[in-house]
């Protein structure tokens, strides 16, 4: 629903190399492998919410562009920024 305009080859690469590796999971974590287009798994819905959050943060002039003393392109976040290869975000870097 969110990545419809992406070519199929790029879509599969994004699913495997970006999302899958970022959370340390394989396809069947979010997908019913017998019904790929099914939306019954809550993990798939959660992923869509997280993708929307990432897009909001990356594309809003209110967030990352406001960081001072940055050179080059705006900084960006990705799934791996917080998840670091784990299903649950790595809380070790968050303040207590």
C-alpha positions as CSV (number, residue, x, y, z in Angstrom):
1,X,0.0,0.0,0.0
2,X,2.9,2.4,0.7
3,X,5.4,1.3,-1.9
4,X,3.2,0.7,-5.0
5,X,5.2,2.9,-7.3
6,X,8.5,1.0,-6.7
7,X,9.6,-1.5,-9.4
8,X,9.2,-5.1,-8.2
9,X,13.0,-5.8,-8.1
10,X,13.7,-2.7,-6.0
11,X,10.7,-3.6,-3.8
12,X,12.1,-7.0,-3.0
13,X,15.5,-5.6,-2.4
14,X,14.1,-3.0,-0.1
15,X,12.0,-5.6,1.8
16,X,15.1,-7.8,2.3
17,X,18.0,-5.4,2.6
18,X,16.4,-2.5,4.4
19,X,13.4,-3.7,6.4
20,X,14.4,-7.3,7.1
21,X,18.0,-6.6,8.0
22,X,17.1,-3.5,10.0
23,X,14.8,-5.5,12.4
24,X,16.6,-8.9,12.1
25,X,13.6,-10.8,10.8
26,X,12.6,-12.6,7.6
27,X,9.5,-12.3,5.4
28,X,7.3,-14.5,7.5
29,X,7.5,-12.1,10.5
30,X,5.2,-9.6,8.8
31,X,3.7,-11.7,6.0
32,X,1.6,-14.9,5.8
33,X,3.7,-16.6,3.2
34,X,0.7,-18.4,1.8
35,X,-1.2,-15.1,1.3
36,X,1.4,-12.4,0.7
37,X,-1.1,-9.7,0.2
38,X,-3.0,-10.5,3.4
39,X,-3.1,-7.8,6.1
40,X,-4.1,-10.1,9.0
41,X,-0.7,-9.9,10.8
42,X,-0.4,-7.0,13.2
43,X,3.3,-6.8,12.4
44,X,2.5,-5.7,8.9
45,X,0.3,-2.9,10.2
46,X,3.0,-1.9,12.6
47,X,5.5,-1.7,9.8
48,X,3.3,0.6,7.8
49,X,3.0,2.9,10.8
50,X,6.7,2.9,11.2
51,X,7.3,3.7,7.5
52,X,4.9,6.6,7.8
53,X,6.7,7.8,10.9
54,X,10.1,7.6,9.2
55,X,8.8,9.5,6.2
56,X,7.3,12.2,8.4
57,X,10.6,12.7,10.3
58,X,12.7,12.7,7.1
59,X,10.4,14.9,5.0
60,X,9.3,17.5,7.5
61,X,11.3,20.8,7.6
62,X,10.4,20.9,11.3
63,X,12.7,18.1,12.3
64,X,16.0,17.0,10.8
65,X,16.7,20.2,8.8
66,X,16.7,22.2,12.0
67,X,19.8,20.5,13.3
68,X,22.6,23.0,13.5
69,X,26.2,22.7,12.2
70,X,25.4,20.0,9.6
71,X,27.3,19.8,6.4
72,X,26.0,18.3,3.2
73,X,22.6,16.7,2.8
74,X,20.0,16.7,5.6
75,X,20.5,13.8,7.9
76,X,18.0,10.9,7.5
77,X,16.7,8.2,9.7
78,X,16.0,4.6,8.6
79,X,14.6,1.6,10.4
80,X,18.1,0.5,11.4
81,X,18.7,3.9,13.1
82,X,16.7,2.6,16.1
83,X,16.3,-1.1,15.6
84,X,19.9,-1.9,14.8
85,X,19.1,-5.4,13.6
86,X,16.6,-6.2,16.4
87,X,12.9,-6.5,16.4
88,X,12.5,-4.2,19.3
89,X,14.4,-0.8,19.0
90,X,17.7,-0.7,20.9
91,X,17.0,1.3,24.0
92,X,20.6,1.4,25.1
93,X,21.2,4.7,23.4
94,X,18.0,6.4,24.8
95,X,18.3,8.5,28.0
96,X,17.0,6.9,31.2
